[in-house]
Amino acid sequence: FSAESDGGKRMEMLEIPSHKFYLGVQFHPEFSSRPGFPEEAFAAFVSAT
């Protein structure tokens, strides 16, 4: 796990570094994106595909 909630009560993100791209999240990064300002996790997904 690579990220937890603000209160530290749950895991929010999972990565597998040995894979080209593997990211599981407990939130919706696409909802934080705005034109010209993509959310970092969403931008990484788009770049990898």
Order of alpha helices (4+ residues) and beta strands (2+ residues): beta-beta-beta-alpha
